[in-house]
Structures are given as structure tokens and as C-alpha cells.
């Protein structure tokens, strides 16, 4: 069985691959580095870059573009950067393609910021992302990982919702992570110095953000901000291929079973409801990806064909999980401090 959480992810494995500075200059000590690993997606990159450049009410950051297109000379990225005309942008080109995780790792290694923020080249940051994340860091002297409410989009004319209410954050426990409270990769922020400890050792798995979240949660903590400060584009990419998504969900089931091993309560839960848990997880994942047609093959692969949606045990499972989610919701409302964000951009702590 794969040890998804193994230590020793080799952050030095690509040290023999050079990255050439094509544009820009690093500020000496920026607080944040927004990392944009990219490969042959100019049109999407344009939107992502503008979302990083146009951060409101906060200026202490740089933007690292790490380009895996070693052979492409006419990608238009330099022209785009000239058009954007921001002194925050630093653009590197790798001498060879080192894969999506290798490129993300390289961007983090090139960063000068104390904190790094992952922005995939087809995703977006809210205009007030850095302002709000920085407020939580400053108020609570937080040194762990921060993510926000998952949010997805498909259309190029996507606009983030206005911030018209209080924004709060809560620390995610291992059990809560197990029951579905996690953040997507865009906007995932962590101190650069902890990279070696949380790096995903399994680059072949398209679930590295989940692995990084959980490894970071165990060592440093994971904060969930209850507002979509970043958005994930659902597009025709590798994840949307049937065989890739099928493999990812099967691995995610094994990964979540492994995380249950960190708690005796979750071990007992899995003894009672393992099949029901996996069945529910598969359904919710395929609903998110709009790929419900893959369900039968995945269910067969994991031996879950005999699960009945309305059996007494399934009803008991659903009731139990609903109660857990309701308990966490009430617990957050009672326990955690709020950050008030006014519509004029002022943050009140």
C-alpha cells in the first residue's frame, strides 16, 4: 500500500535543471510570493496573472512565473508581461520540462517571500486575497497553512462575489479534514521554510495539494477561511480525462483511509462505515467534476457494488455524518474569532 504521507520528498531532485531569468527583478524581502507554474496555456495565464497583479490594499509581494515550456520561444508570455508592466513580476524559463509538481517546487525555490501562495496558471485570486490572508497572519501570528472556501468556475467572464459580510477562519482538525473540510490548491499559502517537510513525495499522483494540506495540518496547522478567496477553473485539462480522474479518486480513497489511522475514533468509524464512507466520497467527487458516469467503474474497482442507497445502515451513516457536520458548524460559530471586512476595503480586527 502506498504511503501517501511519507517523509523525504526530494526537494533537491531538480537541482541539476537550470531556470533562466527572462524578466524582472526580485524585491529583497517581500512578505508573499505568488507562484504561477505554467506550461503552454497563454490564454489562461493572462487571466491568472492579472488576478495576481491586481491585488487591492496590499503591495508587499512578488509574482514568480516558472515556465516549463523549454522549447517554446514564441509563447507570448514576454509580450504579456510587457503589457502588464508590473515591477512585481519575475519570469523564469526552465531548461527542460520538469512536470507540474517539479515546476511548482521550482517556483517555491525561486521565491524570495516569507510566504508562498500557489496560483495555478488557469486559476484566479480574489482582488483582496493578500489583504485578508495577511490580516489573519498578523492578528494571530500564524505560521501554518492557510486556504479558503473551495470555489469553481468555467466561464472566462467569471467575477468573484463581493465581500459583504464578516469573514472568519477556523483551524481544521484531522477528523474534520477526514470528513471533507479541505481547500483546493489555488490560493494555498504556507511559509516557504516548511516546504521540505510538507512536499509531496508522490509526484505521479494528481492529488498533491491534499497531501500537502494534511502533512502541513499535522505539523503546523491548517486554517480555513470561510470565503472564496481563490477560484479553481474546471476546464479540459489532465484531471478531466476519465482514466486520470478515476485513478485520482481511487487513490484519494486510499489516502483518506490512511489519514483515519491517525485517530482511534476514526479507526472505529471506518470499521463500521468504511464502504458507506467511500461510496459517499465517490458520489460527491464525481458531482463536483460533473463526471457521474464514471461512478460504476470506480465503485466496482473498490468492491462497493453491494451498497444500497436507502439501506438501514446507509441511512444511519448519512444521519451520523450530518450530525458531525452540524456539530462542526456550531463549533466554529462559537469558538473562533472573526475578522470584519468592510465594503470600503478596511479590515477591522
C-alpha positions as a Markdown table, in Angstrom:
| # | Residue | x | y | z |
|---|---|---|---|---|
| 1 | Unk | 0.0 | 0.0 | 0.0 |
| 2 | Unk | 1.3 | 3.5 | -0.9 |
| 3 | Unk | 2.4 | 5.6 | 2.0 |
| 4 | Unk | 1.0 | 8.9 | 0.8 |
| 5 | Unk | 2.3 | 10.8 | 3.8 |
| 6 | Unk | 5.9 | 9.5 | 3.7 |
| 7 | Unk | 8.6 | 11.9 | 4.6 |
| 8 | Unk | 11.6 | 12.5 | 2.5 |
| 9 | Unk | 10.1 | 14.1 | -0.6 |
| 10 | Unk | 13.2 | 15.1 | -2.5 |
| 11 | Unk | 13.1 | 18.9 | -2.9 |
| 12 | Unk | 16.6 | 18.8 | -4.5 |
| 13 | Unk | 15.8 | 16.3 | -7.2 |
| 14 | Unk | 15.7 | 19.0 | -9.9 |
| 15 | Unk | 18.8 | 21.0 | -8.8 |
| 16 | Unk | 20.6 | 19.9 | -11.9 |
| 17 | Unk | 18.0 | 21.6 | -14.1 |
| 18 | Unk | 18.6 | 25.4 | -14.6 |
| 19 | Unk | 16.0 | 28.1 | -14.7 |
| 20 | Unk | 16.8 | 31.2 | -16.7 |
| 21 | Unk | 15.7 | 34.6 | -15.6 |
| 22 | Unk | 13.8 | 36.1 | -18.6 |
| 23 | Unk | 12.2 | 39.2 | -17.0 |
| 24 | Unk | 12.1 | 41.2 | -13.8 |
| 25 | Unk | 13.9 | 41.6 | -10.5 |
| 26 | Unk | 13.2 | 40.2 | -7.1 |
| 27 | Unk | 12.4 | 42.7 | -4.3 |
| 28 | Unk | 14.8 | 42.0 | -1.4 |
| 29 | Unk | 12.4 | 40.7 | 1.2 |
| 30 | Unk | 8.8 | 40.5 | 0.1 |
| 31 | Unk | 6.3 | 39.1 | 2.5 |
| 32 | Unk | 4.5 | 37.0 | -0.1 |
| 33 | Unk | 5.5 | 35.3 | -3.3 |
| 34 | Unk | 2.6 | 34.3 | -5.6 |
| 35 | Unk | 3.8 | 31.3 | -7.6 |
| 36 | Unk | 2.4 | 30.7 | -11.1 |
| 37 | Unk | 3.9 | 27.5 | -12.6 |
| 38 | Unk | 2.9 | 27.4 | -16.3 |
| 39 | Unk | 3.1 | 25.3 | -19.4 |
| 40 | Unk | 1.6 | 26.3 | -22.8 |
| 41 | Unk | -1.6 | 27.9 | -21.5 |
| 42 | Unk | -1.1 | 31.5 | -22.5 |
| 43 | Unk | -4.8 | 32.5 | -22.7 |
| 44 | Unk | -5.5 | 31.1 | -19.2 |
| 45 | Unk | -2.2 | 32.5 | -17.8 |
| 46 | Unk | -3.2 | 36.0 | -18.9 |
| 47 | Unk | -6.2 | 36.0 | -16.6 |
| 48 | Unk | -4.3 | 34.4 | -13.7 |
| 49 | Unk | -1.5 | 36.9 | -13.9 |
| 50 | Unk | -3.9 | 39.9 | -13.9 |
| 51 | Unk | -5.6 | 38.5 | -10.8 |
| 52 | Unk | -2.2 | 38.3 | -9.1 |
| 53 | Unk | -1.1 | 41.8 | -10.2 |
| 54 | Unk | -4.4 | 43.5 | -9.3 |
| 55 | Unk | -4.3 | 42.8 | -5.6 |
| 56 | Unk | -6.0 | 45.6 | -3.6 |
| 57 | Unk | -4.9 | 47.2 | -0.4 |
| 58 | Unk | -1.7 | 45.3 | -0.2 |
| 59 | Unk | 1.6 | 45.7 | -2.0 |
| 60 | Unk | 4.4 | 43.7 | -0.2 |
| 61 | Unk | 4.6 | 40.8 | -2.7 |
| 62 | Unk | 6.2 | 39.4 | -5.8 |
| 63 | Unk | 4.9 | 37.2 | -8.6 |
| 64 | Unk | 7.0 | 34.3 | -9.8 |
| 65 | Unk | 6.2 | 32.8 | -13.2 |
| 66 | Unk | 8.0 | 29.5 | -13.7 |
| 67 | Unk | 7.7 | 28.3 | -17.3 |
| 68 | Unk | 8.1 | 24.6 | -18.2 |
| 69 | Unk | 7.9 | 25.2 | -22.0 |
| 70 | Unk | 11.7 | 24.9 | -22.5 |
| 71 | Unk | 11.5 | 24.8 | -26.3 |
| 72 | Unk | 8.8 | 27.3 | -27.0 |
| 73 | Unk | 10.1 | 30.7 | -27.9 |
| 74 | Unk | 7.0 | 32.4 | -29.2 |
| 75 | Unk | 4.5 | 31.7 | -26.4 |
| 76 | Unk | 3.7 | 35.4 | -26.0 |
| 77 | Unk | 4.5 | 35.4 | -22.3 |
| 78 | Unk | 7.1 | 38.1 | -22.5 |
| 79 | Unk | 4.8 | 40.2 | -24.6 |
| 80 | Unk | 2.1 | 39.7 | -22.0 |
| 81 | Unk | 4.4 | 40.7 | -19.2 |
| 82 | Unk | 5.5 | 43.8 | -21.0 |
| 83 | Unk | 1.8 | 44.7 | -21.5 |
| 84 | Unk | 1.1 | 44.1 | -17.8 |
| 85 | Unk | 4.0 | 46.3 | -17.0 |
| 86 | Unk | 4.3 | 45.5 | -13.3 |
| 87 | Unk | 7.5 | 45.5 | -11.4 |
| 88 | Unk | 6.2 | 42.7 | -9.2 |
| 89 | Unk | 6.5 | 40.1 | -12.0 |
| 90 | Unk | 9.6 | 37.9 | -12.2 |
| 91 | Unk | 9.7 | 35.4 | -15.1 |
| 92 | Unk | 11.8 | 32.3 | -15.4 |
| 93 | Unk | 12.0 | 29.6 | -18.1 |
| 94 | Unk | 13.2 | 26.1 | -17.2 |
| 95 | Unk | 15.8 | 24.5 | -19.4 |
| 96 | Unk | 13.6 | 21.4 | -19.6 |
| 97 | Unk | 10.1 | 20.3 | -18.6 |
| 98 | Unk | 10.2 | 19.0 | -15.0 |
| 99 | Unk | 6.5 | 18.2 | -14.6 |
| 100 | Unk | 3.7 | 20.1 | -12.8 |
| 101 | Unk | 5.0 | 19.3 | -9.3 |
| 102 | Unk | 8.6 | 19.9 | -10.2 |
| 103 | Unk | 7.7 | 23.3 | -11.7 |
| 104 | Unk | 5.7 | 24.2 | -8.6 |
| 105 | Unk | 8.7 | 23.2 | -6.4 |
| 106 | Unk | 11.0 | 25.3 | -8.6 |
| 107 | Unk | 8.8 | 28.3 | -8.3 |
| 108 | Unk | 8.9 | 28.0 | -4.5 |
| 109 | Unk | 12.7 | 27.6 | -4.6 |
| 110 | Unk | 13.0 | 30.8 | -6.7 |
| 111 | Unk | 10.7 | 32.8 | -4.4 |
| 112 | Unk | 12.1 | 35.4 | -2.1 |
| 113 | Unk | 8.9 | 35.8 | 0.1 |
| 114 | Unk | 8.5 | 34.5 | 3.6 |
| 115 | Unk | 5.2 | 33.0 | 2.5 |
| 116 | Unk | 4.4 | 31.4 | -0.8 |
| 117 | Unk | 1.0 | 31.3 | -2.5 |
| 118 | Unk | 0.1 | 28.8 | -5.2 |
| 119 | Unk | -1.8 | 30.0 | -8.2 |
| 120 | Unk | -2.2 | 27.5 | -11.0 |
| 121 | Unk | -1.9 | 29.1 | -14.4 |
| 122 | Unk | -5.6 | 28.7 | -15.1 |
| 123 | Unk | -7.0 | 29.8 | -11.7 |
| 124 | Unk | -7.7 | 33.1 | -10.1 |
| 125 | Unk | -7.1 | 35.0 | -6.9 |
| 126 | Unk | -9.7 | 37.3 | -5.4 |
| 127 | Unk | -8.6 | 41.0 | -5.6 |
| 128 | Unk | -8.4 | 41.1 | -1.8 |
| 129 | Unk | -6.7 | 37.8 | -1.3 |
| 130 | Unk | -3.4 | 39.1 | 0.2 |
| 131 | Unk | -5.1 | 41.8 | 2.2 |
| 132 | Unk | -7.3 | 39.3 | 4.0 |
| 133 | Unk | -4.7 | 36.5 | 4.4 |
| 134 | Unk | -2.2 | 39.0 | 5.8 |
| 135 | Unk | -4.8 | 40.2 | 8.3 |
| 136 | Unk | -5.1 | 36.7 | 9.8 |
| 137 | Unk | -1.3 | 36.2 | 9.9 |
| 138 | Unk | -0.8 | 39.5 | 11.6 |
| 139 | Unk | -3.6 | 39.1 | 14.1 |
| 140 | Unk | -2.8 | 35.6 | 15.2 |
| 141 | Unk | 0.9 | 35.4 | 14.4 |
| 142 | Unk | 0.0 | 32.3 | 12.4 |
| 143 | Unk | 2.8 | 30.1 | 11.0 |
| 144 | Unk | 0.9 | 27.3 | 9.3 |
| 145 | Unk | -1.1 | 26.7 | 6.1 |
| 146 | Unk | -4.0 | 28.9 | 5.0 |
| 147 | Unk | -6.6 | 28.1 | 2.4 |
| 148 | Unk | -10.1 | 29.3 | 1.7 |
| 149 | Unk | -13.6 | 28.0 | 0.8 |
| 150 | Unk | -13.4 | 26.0 | -2.5 |
| 151 | Unk | -14.9 | 27.7 | -5.4 |
| 152 | Unk | -15.0 | 26.7 | -9.1 |
| 153 | Unk | -15.8 | 28.4 | -12.4 |
| 154 | Unk | -15.9 | 27.6 | -16.1 |
| 155 | Unk | -16.6 | 30.9 | -18.0 |
| 156 | Unk | -13.9 | 33.5 | -18.8 |
| 157 | Unk | -16.1 | 36.3 | -17.7 |
| 158 | Unk | -16.1 | 34.9 | -14.1 |
| 159 | Unk | -16.3 | 37.6 | -11.3 |
| 160 | Unk | -15.7 | 36.9 | -7.6 |
| 161 | Unk | -18.6 | 37.6 | -5.2 |
| 162 | Unk | -18.4 | 40.9 | -3.3 |
| 163 | Unk | -17.2 | 40.7 | 0.3 |
| 164 | Unk | -20.3 | 41.9 | 2.2 |
| 165 | Unk | -20.1 | 40.1 | 5.4 |
| 166 | Unk | -17.8 | 39.1 | 8.2 |
| 167 | Unk | -15.1 | 36.7 | 7.3 |
| 168 | Unk | -13.8 | 34.2 | 9.8 |
| 169 | Unk | -11.4 | 31.3 | 9.8 |
| 170 | Unk | -11.1 | 28.2 | 11.8 |
| 171 | Unk | -8.4 | 25.6 | 12.5 |
| 172 | Unk | -9.2 | 22.3 | 10.7 |
| 173 | Unk | -8.7 | 19.2 | 12.8 |
| 174 | Unk | -7.6 | 15.9 | 11.4 |
| 175 | Unk | -11.1 | 14.5 | 11.9 |
| 176 | Unk | -12.7 | 17.4 | 10.2 |
| 177 | Unk | -10.3 | 17.1 | 7.2 |
| 178 | Unk | -11.3 | 13.4 | 7.0 |
| 179 | Unk | -15.0 | 14.4 | 6.8 |
| 180 | Unk | -14.4 | 16.7 | 3.9 |
| 181 | Unk | -13.2 | 20.0 | 5.2 |
| 182 | Unk | -10.3 | 20.9 | 2.9 |
| 183 | Unk | -9.3 | 23.6 | 0.4 |
| 184 | Unk | -8.4 | 23.4 | -3.2 |
| 185 | Unk | -4.9 | 24.2 | -4.5 |
| 186 | Unk | -5.4 | 27.7 | -5.8 |
| 187 | Unk | -4.6 | 30.2 | -3.1 |
| 188 | Unk | -2.9 | 27.6 | -0.8 |
| 189 | Unk | -0.5 | 29.6 | 1.3 |
| 190 | Unk | 2.3 | 28.4 | 3.6 |
| 191 | Unk | 5.6 | 29.6 | 5.0 |
| 192 | Unk | 8.4 | 28.9 | 2.4 |
| 193 | Unk | 10.7 | 27.5 | 5.1 |
| 194 | Unk | 8.4 | 24.5 | 5.7 |
| 195 | Unk | 8.4 | 23.4 | 2.1 |
| 196 | Unk | 10.8 | 20.5 | 2.6 |
| 197 | Unk | 8.7 | 19.0 | 5.4 |
| 198 | Unk | 5.4 | 19.1 | 3.5 |
| 199 | Unk | 6.5 | 18.4 | 0.0 |
| 200 | Unk | 4.5 | 15.7 | -1.8 |
| 201 | Unk | 6.8 | 12.7 | -2.4 |
| 202 | Unk | 4.4 | 11.2 | -5.0 |
| 203 | Unk | 4.6 | 13.4 | -8.0 |
| 204 | Unk | 2.8 | 10.9 | -10.1 |
| 205 | Unk | -0.4 | 11.5 | -8.1 |
| 206 | Unk | -2.7 | 14.4 | -9.1 |
| 207 | Unk | -3.7 | 14.9 | -5.5 |
| 208 | Unk | -0.6 | 16.7 | -4.2 |
| 209 | Unk | -2.5 | 19.6 | -2.8 |
| 210 | Unk | -4.4 | 17.2 | -0.5 |
| 211 | Unk | -1.2 | 15.5 | 0.7 |
| 212 | Unk | 0.5 | 18.9 | 1.3 |
| 213 | Unk | -2.6 | 20.1 | 3.3 |
| 214 | Unk | -2.7 | 17.1 | 5.5 |
| 215 | Unk | 1.0 | 16.9 | 6.1 |
| 216 | Unk | 1.0 | 20.6 | 7.0 |
| 217 | Unk | -2.1 | 20.2 | 9.1 |
| 218 | Unk | -0.4 | 17.6 | 11.3 |
| 219 | Unk | 2.8 | 19.6 | 11.8 |
| 220 | Unk | 1.8 | 23.3 | 11.7 |
| 221 | Unk | -2.0 | 23.6 | 11.4 |
| 222 | Unk | -4.4 | 24.4 | 8.6 |
| 223 | Unk | -6.7 | 27.5 | 8.6 |
| 224 | Unk | -9.8 | 27.5 | 6.5 |
| 225 | Unk | -11.2 | 31.0 | 5.6 |
| 226 | Unk | -14.9 | 30.8 | 5.0 |
| 227 | Unk | -14.9 | 32.9 | 1.8 |
| 228 | Unk | -13.8 | 32.0 | -1.7 |
| 229 | Unk | -10.5 | 33.9 | -1.9 |
| 230 | Unk | -9.4 | 31.8 | -4.9 |
| 231 | Unk | -11.2 | 30.0 | -7.7 |
| 232 | Unk | -10.5 | 26.8 | -9.5 |
| 233 | Unk | -11.1 | 26.6 | -13.2 |
| 234 | Unk | -12.9 | 23.5 | -14.4 |
| 235 | Unk | -11.5 | 23.1 | -17.9 |
| 236 | Unk | -10.4 | 20.5 | -20.4 |
| 237 | Unk | -7.2 | 19.6 | -18.7 |
| 238 | Unk | -5.4 | 16.4 | -17.5 |
| 239 | Unk | -7.8 | 16.0 | -14.5 |
| 240 | Unk | -10.8 | 15.9 | -16.8 |
| 241 | Unk | -9.6 | 12.8 | -18.6 |
| 242 | Unk | -11.7 | 9.8 | -17.5 |
| 243 | Unk | -8.7 | 7.5 | -16.7 |
| 244 | Unk | -6.9 | 10.2 | -14.8 |
| 245 | Unk | -9.9 | 11.2 | -12.7 |
| 246 | Unk | -10.7 | 7.6 | -12.0 |
| 247 | Unk | -7.2 | 6.9 | -10.8 |
| 248 | Unk | -7.1 | 10.0 | -8.7 |
| 249 | Unk | -10.4 | 9.2 | -6.9 |
| 250 | Unk | -9.3 | 5.6 | -6.2 |
| 251 | Unk | -6.0 | 6.9 | -4.7 |
| 252 | Unk | -7.9 | 9.6 | -2.7 |
| 253 | Unk | -10.0 | 6.8 | -1.1 |
| 254 | Unk | -6.8 | 5.0 | 0.0 |
| 255 | Unk | -5.3 | 8.3 | 1.2 |
| 256 | Unk | -8.3 | 9.1 | 3.3 |
| 257 | Unk | -8.3 | 5.7 | 4.8 |
| 258 | Unk | -4.7 | 6.3 | 5.7 |
| 259 | Unk | -5.5 | 9.6 | 7.4 |
| 260 | Unk | -8.1 | 7.8 | 9.5 |
| 261 | Unk | -5.3 | 5.8 | 11.0 |
| 262 | Unk | -4.2 | 8.9 | 13.0 |
| 263 | Unk | -7.3 | 8.7 | 15.3 |
| 264 | Unk | -8.7 | 5.8 | 17.2 |
| 265 | Unk | -12.2 | 7.3 | 16.8 |
| 266 | Unk | -11.8 | 7.4 | 13.0 |
| 267 | Unk | -10.4 | 3.8 | 13.0 |
| 268 | Unk | -13.6 | 2.7 | 14.8 |
| 269 | Unk | -15.7 | 4.8 | 12.4 |
| 270 | Unk | -14.1 | 3.1 | 9.4 |
| 271 | Unk | -14.6 | -0.4 | 10.9 |
| 272 | Unk | -18.3 | 0.4 | 11.0 |
| 273 | Unk | -18.8 | 2.5 | 7.8 |
| 274 | Unk | -15.8 | 2.2 | 5.5 |
| 275 | Unk | -17.8 | 1.2 | 2.4 |
| 276 | Unk | -20.5 | 3.8 | 3.0 |
| 277 | Unk | -17.9 | 6.5 | 3.5 |
| 278 | Unk | -16.1 | 5.6 | 0.3 |
| 279 | Unk | -19.4 | 5.4 | -1.7 |
| 280 | Unk | -20.4 | 8.8 | -0.4 |
| 281 | Unk | -17.0 | 10.3 | -1.2 |
| 282 | Unk | -17.1 | 9.0 | -4.7 |
| 283 | Unk | -20.5 | 10.4 | -5.4 |
| 284 | Unk | -19.6 | 13.9 | -4.1 |
| 285 | Unk | -16.3 | 13.9 | -6.0 |
| 286 | Unk | -18.0 | 13.0 | -9.3 |
| 287 | Unk | -20.7 | 15.5 | -8.7 |
| 288 | Unk | -18.0 | 18.2 | -8.3 |
| 289 | Unk | -16.2 | 17.2 | -11.5 |
| 290 | Unk | -19.5 | 16.7 | -13.4 |
| 291 | Unk | -18.4 | 13.1 | -14.3 |
| 292 | Unk | -21.1 | 10.9 | -12.7 |
| 293 | Unk | -20.8 | 8.4 | -15.5 |
| 294 | Unk | -17.5 | 7.2 | -14.0 |
| 295 | Unk | -19.2 | 6.0 | -10.8 |
| 296 | Unk | -19.9 | 2.4 | -11.8 |
| 297 | Unk | -16.3 | 1.6 | -12.8 |
| 298 | Unk | -14.9 | 3.2 | -9.6 |
| 299 | Unk | -17.4 | 1.5 | -7.4 |
| 300 | Unk | -16.6 | -1.9 | -9.0 |
| 301 | Unk | -12.9 | -1.3 | -8.6 |
| 302 | Unk | -13.3 | -0.7 | -4.9 |
| 303 | Unk | -15.8 | -3.5 | -4.4 |
| 304 | Unk | -18.7 | -1.3 | -3.3 |
| 305 | Unk | -21.4 | -2.7 | -5.7 |
| 306 | Unk | -23.5 | -4.1 | -2.8 |
| 307 | Unk | -24.0 | -0.7 | -1.2 |
| 308 | Unk | -27.7 | 0.3 | -1.2 |
| 309 | Unk | -28.6 | 4.0 | -1.1 |
| 310 | Unk | -31.5 | 3.5 | 1.3 |
| 311 | Unk | -30.5 | 0.6 | 3.4 |
| 312 | Unk | -30.8 | 1.0 | 7.2 |
| 313 | Unk | -27.0 | 1.1 | 7.5 |
| 314 | Unk | -26.7 | 3.8 | 4.8 |
| 315 | Unk | -29.4 | 5.9 | 6.4 |
| 316 | Unk | -27.6 | 5.6 | 9.7 |
| 317 | Unk | -24.4 | 6.6 | 8.1 |
| 318 | Unk | -25.9 | 9.7 | 6.5 |
| 319 | Unk | -27.6 | 10.7 | 9.7 |
| 320 | Unk | -24.3 | 10.3 | 11.6 |
| 321 | Unk | -22.3 | 12.4 | 9.1 |
| 322 | Unk | -25.0 | 15.1 | 9.0 |
| 323 | Unk | -24.8 | 15.4 | 12.8 |
| 324 | Unk | -21.0 | 15.6 | 12.6 |
| 325 | Unk | -21.1 | 18.4 | 10.0 |
| 326 | Unk | -23.7 | 20.3 | 12.1 |
| 327 | Unk | -21.6 | 19.9 | 15.2 |
| 328 | Unk | -18.6 | 21.4 | 13.4 |
| 329 | Unk | -20.6 | 24.3 | 12.1 |
| 330 | Unk | -21.9 | 25.2 | 15.5 |
| 331 | Unk | -18.4 | 24.7 | 17.0 |
| 332 | Unk | -16.9 | 27.2 | 14.5 |
| 333 | Unk | -19.5 | 29.8 | 15.3 |
| 334 | Unk | -18.9 | 29.6 | 19.0 |
| 335 | Unk | -15.1 | 29.2 | 19.2 |
| 336 | Unk | -13.3 | 31.2 | 16.6 |
| 337 | Unk | -12.5 | 34.9 | 16.3 |
| 338 | Unk | -13.9 | 37.0 | 13.5 |
| 339 | Unk | -12.2 | 39.4 | 11.1 |
| 340 | Unk | -14.6 | 42.1 | 9.9 |
| 341 | Unk | -14.1 | 43.2 | 6.3 |
| 342 | Unk | -15.8 | 46.4 | 5.4 |
| 343 | Unk | -17.1 | 47.0 | 1.9 |
| 344 | Unk | -14.7 | 50.0 | 1.6 |
| 345 | Unk | -11.7 | 47.7 | 2.0 |
| 346 | Unk | -10.8 | 48.4 | 5.6 |
| 347 | Unk | -10.2 | 45.3 | 7.7 |
| 348 | Unk | -11.3 | 45.6 | 11.4 |
| 349 | Unk | -9.6 | 43.2 | 13.8 |
